[in-house]
Amino acid sequence: MPRLLVTDSFESDLDALEATGLQSDLDAVDAADVLMDEVAGNLDVLDVLFKPGLRDGHNPLFEVKRFEEAWQGGYNILILKYWDFLGALADYRIFVGYDAQKETYYVLAITQRSIAYDTGHDAYNRLLVRYRSCDIPAWR
């Protein structure tokens, strides 16, 4: 049975966003919190989380896709793009690592969209460190 584990690193990311006090960041944190709770408690969603596509019928709405550059490096990392409760696309992306042997999803990080896809940025290196710290095997 699949399961979702929220890492301490992800929680620290949320705390840092909350500390900014910006309403847009607070809205993004609230939506991310609810989304992770909803996904963790819904086996139907977890069963299909690894399949890219839009997940409508959820509030907040979210879309899943593979992080292609990470996959090319052998890392099973998904990107969750999500909307806040007012229907605005969040300016952040949630990264989830998947360990197929354990059927476990690890919520690794939340990163600002402007740098989320940049494999040359330090945020990408931190993401890979977090991935490895969860002992998720690379498949290459």
ROSE-4610 file (N, C-alpha, C; in Angstrom, 1 decimal, always signed):
// ROSE-4610
residu = [M/M/M/P/P/P/R/R/R/L/L/L/L/L/L/V/V/V/T/T/T/D/D/D/S/S/S/F/F/F/E/E/E/S/S/S/D/D/D/L/L/L/D/D/D/A/A/A/L/L/L/E/E/E/A/A/A/T/T/T/G/G/G/L/L/L/Q/Q/Q/S/S/S/D/D/D/L/L/L/D/D/D/A/A/A/V/V/V/D/D/D/A/A/A/A/A/A/D/D/D/V/V/V/L/L/L/M/M/M/D/D/D/E/E/E/V/V/V/A/A/A/G/G/G/N/N/N/L/L/L/D/D/D/V/V/V/L/L/L/D/D/D/V/V/V/L/L/L/F/F/F/K/K/K/P/P/P/G/G/G/L/L/L/R/R/R/D/D/D/G/G/G/H/H/H/N/N/N/P/P/P/L/L/L/F/F/F/E/E/E/V/V/V/K/K/K/R/R/R/F/F/F/E/E/E/E/E/E/A/A/A/W/W/W/Q/Q/Q/G/G/G/G/G/G/Y/Y/Y/N/N/N/I/I/I/L/L/L/I/I/I/L/L/L/K/K/K/Y/Y/Y/W/W/W/D/D/D/F/F/F/L/L/L/G/G/G/A/A/A/L/L/L/A/A/A/D/D/D/Y/Y/Y/R/R/R/I/I/I/F/F/F/V/V/V/G/G/G/Y/Y/Y/D/D/D/A/A/A/Q/Q/Q/K/K/K/E/E/E/T/T/T/Y/Y/Y/Y/Y/Y/V/V/V/L/L/L/A/A/A/I/I/I/T/T/T/Q/Q/Q/R/R/R/S/S/S/I/I/I/A/A/A/Y/Y/Y/D/D/D/T/T/T/G/G/G/H/H/H/D/D/D/A/A/A/Y/Y/Y/N/N/N/R/R/R/L/L/L/L/L/L/V/V/V/R/R/R/Y/Y/Y/R/R/R/S/S/S/C/C/C/D/D/D/I/I/I/P/P/P/A/A/A/W/W/W/R/R/R]
num = [1/1/1/2/2/2/3/3/3/4/4/4/5/5/5/6/6/6/7/7/7/8/8/8/9/9/9/10/10/10/11/11/11/12/12/12/13/13/13/14/14/14/15/15/15/16/16/16/17/17/17/18/18/18/19/19/19/20/20/20/21/21/21/22/22/22/23/23/23/24/24/24/25/25/25/26/26/26/27/27/27/28/28/28/29/29/29/30/30/30/31/31/31/32/32/32/33/33/33/34/34/34/35/35/35/36/36/36/37/37/37/38/38/38/39/39/39/40/40/40/41/41/41/42/42/42/43/43/43/44/44/44/45/45/45/46/46/46/47/47/47/48/48/48/49/49/49/50/50/50/51/51/51/52/52/52/53/53/53/54/54/54/55/55/55/56/56/56/57/57/57/58/58/58/59/59/59/60/60/60/61/61/61/62/62/62/63/63/63/64/64/64/65/65/65/66/66/66/67/67/67/68/68/68/69/69/69/70/70/70/71/71/71/72/72/72/73/73/73/74/74/74/75/75/75/76/76/76/77/77/77/78/78/78/79/79/79/80/80/80/81/81/81/82/82/82/83/83/83/84/84/84/85/85/85/86/86/86/87/87/87/88/88/88/89/89/89/90/90/90/91/91/91/92/92/92/93/93/93/94/94/94/95/95/95/96/96/96/97/97/97/98/98/98/99/99/99/100/100/100/101/101/101/102/102/102/103/103/103/104/104/104/105/105/105/106/106/106/107/107/107/108/108/108/109/109/109/110/110/110/111/111/111/112/112/112/113/113/113/114/114/114/115/115/115/116/116/116/117/117/117/118/118/118/119/119/119/120/120/120/121/121/121/122/122/122/123/123/123/124/124/124/125/125/125/126/126/126/127/127/127/128/128/128/129/129/129/130/130/130/131/131/131/132/132/132/133/133/133/134/134/134/135/135/135/136/136/136/137/137/137/138/138/138/139/139/139/140/140/140]
x = [+0.8/+0.0/+0.9/+0.7/+1.5/+1.3/+2.3/+2.2/+3.0/+2.6/+3.3/+3.9/+5.2/+5.9/+6.3/+5.9/+6.4/+7.6/+8.7/+10.0/+10.1/+11.0/+11.3/+11.8/+12.5/+13.1/+11.9/+10.9/+9.8/+9.1/+8.9/+8.3/+9.1/+10.4/+11.3/+11.1/+10.9/+10.7/+9.4/+8.3/+7.0/+7.2/+7.9/+8.1/+8.8/+9.8/+10.5/+9.6/+8.7/+7.8/+6.8/+6.3/+5.4/+6.1/+7.4/+8.1/+8.2/+8.0/+8.1/+6.9/+5.8/+4.6/+3.9/+4.4/+3.7/+2.4/+1.4/+0.1/+0.1/+0.8/+0.9/+1.7/+2.7/+3.4/+2.5/+1.8/+0.9/-0.2/-0.7/-1.7/-1.1/+0.1/+0.8/+1.1/+1.5/+1.7/+0.4/-0.6/-1.9/-2.4/-2.3/-2.7/-1.8/-0.5/+0.4/+0.1/-0.1/-0.4/-1.7/-2.7/-4.0/-3.8/-3.1/-2.8/-2.1/-1.0/-0.3/-1.2/-2.0/-2.9/-3.9/-4.4/-5.4/-4.8/-3.6/-2.9/-2.5/-2.0/-1.6/-2.7/-3.9/-5.0/-5.9/-5.5/-6.3/-5.6/-5.9/-5.2/-5.4/-6.6/-6.9/-6.0/-5.7/-4.8/-3.4/-2.9/-1.6/-1.4/-2.4/-2.3/-2.0/-2.4/-2.2/-1.2/-0.7/+0.2/+1.4/+1.9/+3.0/+2.7/+1.4/+1.0/+0.8/+1.6/+1.5/+0.1/-0.3/-1.6/-2.2/-3.3/-4.1/-5.0/-5.0/-5.9/-7.0/-8.1/-9.2/-10.1/-11.0/-11.9/-11.3/-10.1/-9.5/-9.4/-9.4/-9.2/-8.2/-7.0/-6.6/-6.4/-6.6/-6.3/-4.8/-4.4/-3.0/-2.7/-1.5/-1.0/+0.3/+0.5/+1.7/+2.4/+3.7/+4.6/+5.9/+6.6/+7.9/+8.9/+9.9/+11.0/+11.9/+11.8/+12.5/+14.0/+14.6/+16.0/+16.5/+15.7/+16.1/+16.0/+14.9/+14.7/+15.9/+16.3/+17.5/+18.7/+18.8/+19.9/+19.7/+18.5/+18.2/+17.4/+16.9/+16.1/+14.6/+13.9/+12.4/+11.8/+11.8/+11.3/+10.1/+9.0/+7.8/+7.7/+7.0/+6.7/+5.2/+4.8/+3.4/+3.2/+2.5/+2.1/+0.7/+0.4/-0.9/-1.4/-2.7/-3.4/-3.9/-4.0/-4.5/-6.0/-6.6/-8.0/-8.8/-8.2/-8.9/-8.8/-8.1/-7.9/-6.7/-5.9/-4.6/-3.5/-2.8/-1.6/-0.6/-0.2/+0.8/+2.2/+2.9/+4.2/+5.3/+4.9/+5.8/+5.5/+6.5/+6.4/+6.8/+6.1/+6.4/+7.1/+8.2/+9.0/+8.8/+8.5/+8.2/+9.1/+9.9/+10.7/+9.9/+10.1/+9.3/+10.3/+10.1/+10.8/+9.9/+10.1/+9.2/+9.2/+10.4/+10.6/+9.8/+9.7/+8.9/+7.5/+7.2/+5.9/+5.7/+6.7/+6.7/+7.1/+6.2/+6.5/+7.0/+8.1/+8.7/+8.5/+7.8/+7.7/+9.0/+9.8/+11.1/+11.3/+10.6/+10.9/+9.8/+9.7/+8.8/+9.8/+9.7/+10.7/+9.9/+10.4/+9.8/+9.9/+8.8/+8.7/+9.9/+10.3/+11.3/+12.7/+12.9/+14.2/+13.9/+12.6/+12.3/+12.8/+13.0/+13.4/+14.8/+15.5/+16.9/+17.9/+18.4/+19.3/+20.7/+20.9/+22.2/+22.1/+21.0/+20.7/+21.0/+21.4/+21.7/+20.5/+19.3/+18.1/+18.0/+18.5/+18.4/+19.4/+20.6/+21.6/+21.0/+20.3/+19.7/+18.6/+17.9/+16.8/+17.4/+18.5/+19.2/+19.8/+20.3/+20.8/+19.6/+18.5/+17.3/+16.8/+16.8/+16.4/+17.3/+18.6/+19.6/+19.4/+19.1/+19.0/+17.8/+16.9/+15.7/+16.0/+17.2/+17.7/+16.8/+16.4/+15.6/+16.7/+16.6/+17.6/+17.5/+18.6/+18.7/+18.6/+18.0/+17.7/+18.7/+19.8/+20.8/+22.1]
y = [-1.2/+0.0/+1.3/+2.2/+3.4/+4.3/+5.1/+6.0/+7.3/+8.4/+9.6/+10.1/+10.4/+11.0/+12.4/+13.3/+14.7/+14.8/+15.3/+15.4/+16.6/+16.6/+17.8/+18.9/+18.6/+19.6/+20.4/+19.7/+20.3/+21.2/+20.7/+21.5/+22.8/+22.7/+23.8/+24.8/+24.3/+25.2/+26.0/+25.3/+25.9/+27.0/+26.7/+27.6/+28.9/+28.7/+29.8/+30.7/+30.1/+30.9/+31.6/+31.0/+31.6/+32.8/+32.7/+33.8/+35.1/+35.0/+36.2/+37.1/+36.5/+37.4/+37.9/+37.6/+38.0/+37.2/+37.9/+37.2/+36.1/+36.3/+35.3/+34.1/+34.3/+33.1/+32.4/+33.1/+32.5/+31.7/+32.2/+31.5/+30.2/+30.3/+29.2/+28.1/+28.5/+27.6/+26.9/+27.7/+27.1/+26.0/+26.3/+25.4/+24.2/+24.4/+23.2/+22.3/+22.9/+22.1/+21.2/+21.8/+21.1/+20.1/+20.4/+19.5/+18.2/+18.4/+17.3/+16.4/+17.0/+16.3/+15.5/+16.1/+15.4/+14.3/+14.5/+13.4/+12.3/+12.6/+11.6/+10.7/+11.3/+10.5/+9.9/+9.9/+9.5/+8.4/+7.2/+6.1/+6.1/+6.6/+6.6/+7.6/+8.7/+9.7/+9.2/+8.5/+8.0/+6.9/+6.1/+5.1/+5.6/+6.8/+7.4/+8.6/+8.9/+10.1/+10.0/+8.8/+8.7/+8.9/+8.9/+9.1/+10.6/+11.2/+12.6/+13.0/+14.2/+14.8/+15.7/+16.3/+17.2/+16.4/+16.8/+16.1/+17.1/+17.1/+18.0/+17.3/+18.0/+17.5/+17.6/+18.2/+18.3/+19.8/+20.2/+21.6/+21.6/+22.0/+22.7/+21.8/+22.3/+21.7/+21.5/+20.4/+20.2/+19.4/+19.5/+18.8/+18.1/+16.9/+16.2/+16.0/+16.2/+15.8/+15.3/+14.6/+14.1/+15.3/+15.3/+16.3/+15.7/+16.0/+15.2/+15.3/+16.4/+16.5/+15.6/+15.5/+14.7/+13.2/+12.9/+11.5/+11.1/+12.0/+11.6/+11.3/+11.9/+11.6/+10.4/+9.7/+8.5/+8.7/+9.9/+10.3/+10.3/+9.5/+9.5/+10.7/+11.8/+13.0/+13.5/+13.8/+14.4/+15.9/+16.6/+18.0/+18.2/+18.8/+19.1/+20.6/+21.0/+22.3/+22.4/+23.5/+23.6/+25.0/+25.1/+26.3/+26.6/+27.9/+28.2/+28.1/+28.4/+28.2/+29.2/+30.3/+31.3/+31.0/+29.9/+29.5/+30.1/+30.7/+31.3/+30.3/+30.2/+29.3/+29.7/+28.8/+29.1/+29.4/+30.3/+30.6/+29.7/+28.5/+27.5/+26.1/+25.3/+23.9/+23.0/+21.9/+20.9/+19.7/+19.3/+18.2/+16.9/+15.8/+14.6/+13.5/+12.8/+11.7/+10.4/+9.4/+8.2/+7.0/+6.2/+4.9/+3.8/+3.3/+2.2/+0.9/+0.6/-0.6/-0.6/+0.6/+0.8/+1.3/+1.6/+2.3/+3.5/+4.3/+5.5/+6.8/+7.8/+9.1/+10.0/+10.7/+11.6/+13.0/+13.9/+15.3/+15.9/+16.3/+16.8/+18.3/+19.1/+20.5/+21.3/+22.5/+23.5/+24.6/+24.9/+25.9/+26.9/+28.1/+29.1/+28.7/+28.9/+28.5/+29.0/+30.2/+30.9/+30.1/+29.3/+28.6/+27.1/+26.7/+25.3/+24.3/+24.7/+23.8/+24.0/+24.9/+25.2/+24.2/+23.3/+22.3/+22.8/+24.1/+24.7/+25.5/+25.6/+26.4/+25.5/+26.2/+25.5/+24.7/+25.2/+24.6/+23.1/+22.9/+21.6/+20.7/+21.2/+20.4/+20.0/+21.0/+20.7/+19.6/+19.7/+18.7/+17.3/+17.2/+15.9/+15.4/+16.3/+15.9/+15.3/+16.0/+15.5/+14.2/+14.0/+12.7/+11.6/+11.8/+10.8/+10.6/+11.6/+11.4/+10.6/+10.4/+9.5/+8.1/+7.9/+6.6/+6.0/+7.0/+6.6/+6.2/+4.9/+4.5/+5.3/+5.6/+6.1/+4.9/+5.0/+3.8/+3.7/+4.5/+4.3/+3.8]
z = [+0.0/+0.0/+0.0/-0.9/-1.0/+0.2/+0.5/+1.6/+1.2/+1.9/+1.7/+3.0/+3.0/+4.2/+3.9/+4.8/+4.7/+5.5/+4.8/+5.5/+6.3/+7.3/+8.1/+7.3/+6.2/+5.3/+4.6/+4.2/+3.6/+4.6/+5.8/+6.9/+7.1/+7.1/+7.3/+6.2/+5.0/+3.8/+4.0/+4.5/+4.7/+5.8/+6.9/+8.0/+7.5/+6.6/+6.1/+5.2/+4.4/+3.6/+4.5/+5.6/+6.5/+7.2/+7.5/+8.1/+7.3/+6.0/+5.2/+5.5/+5.9/+6.2/+5.0/+3.8/+2.6/+2.4/+2.1/+1.9/+0.8/-0.3/-1.3/-0.8/+0.0/+0.6/+1.6/+2.4/+3.4/+2.7/+1.6/+0.8/+0.2/-0.3/-0.9/+0.2/+1.4/+2.5/+2.9/+3.1/+3.5/+2.5/+1.2/+0.1/+0.1/+0.3/+0.3/+1.4/+2.6/+3.8/+3.6/+3.1/+2.9/+1.8/+0.7/-0.4/+0.1/+0.9/+1.4/+2.4/+3.2/+4.0/+3.2/+2.2/+1.3/+0.6/+0.0/-0.7/+0.2/+1.4/+2.3/+2.8/+2.9/+3.4/+2.4/+1.1/+0.1/-0.8/-0.5/-1.2/-2.7/-3.1/-4.6/-5.3/-4.6/-5.2/-5.2/-4.1/-4.0/-5.0/-5.3/-6.3/-7.7/-8.0/-9.3/-9.3/-8.2/-8.1/-9.0/-9.3/-10.1/-11.6/-11.9/-13.3/-13.6/-14.5/-14.7/-15.2/-14.8/-15.3/-14.2/-14.7/-13.8/-12.9/-11.6/-10.7/-10.3/-11.1/-10.8/-9.8/-9.2/-8.2/-6.8/-6.7/-5.4/-5.2/-3.9/-3.5/-2.4/-2.8/-4.0/-5.2/-6.3/-7.6/-7.7/-8.3/-8.5/-9.8/-10.3/-11.5/-11.1/-11.6/-11.4/-12.7/-12.7/-13.8/-13.3/-14.2/-13.9/-14.0/-13.1/-13.3/-14.2/-15.5/-16.6/-16.4/-16.1/-15.9/-14.8/-13.7/-12.6/-13.0/-13.7/-14.2/-15.1/-15.9/-16.8/-16.0/-14.8/-13.9/-13.0/-13.2/-12.4/-11.1/-11.0/-9.8/-10.0/-9.2/-9.3/-8.6/-9.3/-8.6/-9.5/-8.7/-9.3/-8.9/-9.8/-9.5/-9.3/-8.2/-8.1/-8.2/-9.3/-9.5/-8.9/-8.1/-7.5/-7.4/-7.2/-7.1/-5.7/-5.3/-4.0/-4.0/-2.8/-2.7/-3.4/-3.9/-4.7/-6.2/-6.5/-7.9/-8.6/-7.9/-8.5/-8.4/-9.5/-9.6/-8.6/-7.7/-6.7/-7.4/-6.8/-7.4/-6.9/-6.4/-5.9/-6.5/-6.4/-6.8/-5.7/-5.6/-4.5/-5.2/-4.6/-5.2/-4.3/-5.0/-4.3/-4.9/-4.0/-4.4/-4.2/-5.1/-5.0/-4.9/-3.9/-3.7/-4.1/-5.3/-5.8/-5.0/-4.5/-3.7/-2.4/-1.8/-0.6/-0.8/-2.1/-2.4/-1.5/-1.4/-0.5/-1.3/-1.1/-1.6/-0.5/-0.8/+0.2/-0.3/+0.5/+0.1/+0.5/-0.5/-0.3/-0.1/-0.9/-0.9/-1.6/-1.2/-1.9/-2.4/-3.7/-4.2/-5.1/-5.1/-6.0/-7.4/-8.2/-9.5/-10.4/-10.1/-11.0/-11.0/-9.9/-9.8/-9.8/-9.7/-9.5/-10.5/-11.7/-12.8/-13.2/-12.5/-12.9/-12.2/-13.0/-12.4/-12.1/-12.5/-12.1/-10.9/-10.3/-9.1/-7.8/-6.8/-5.5/-5.0/-5.3/-4.9/-5.4/-6.6/-7.2/-6.5/-6.2/-5.4/-4.0/-3.4/-2.1/-2.2/-3.3/-3.6/-3.7/-4.4/-4.5/-3.2/-2.4/-1.1/-0.2/-0.3/+0.4/-0.1/-1.4/-2.0/-1.5/-1.5/-1.1/+0.4/+1.2/+2.7/+3.0/+2.1/+2.4/+1.9/+1.4/+1.0/-0.2/-1.0/-2.2/-3.3/-3.8/-4.7/-6.1/-6.6/-8.0/-8.9/-10.0/-10.9/-12.0/-11.9/-13.0/-12.3]
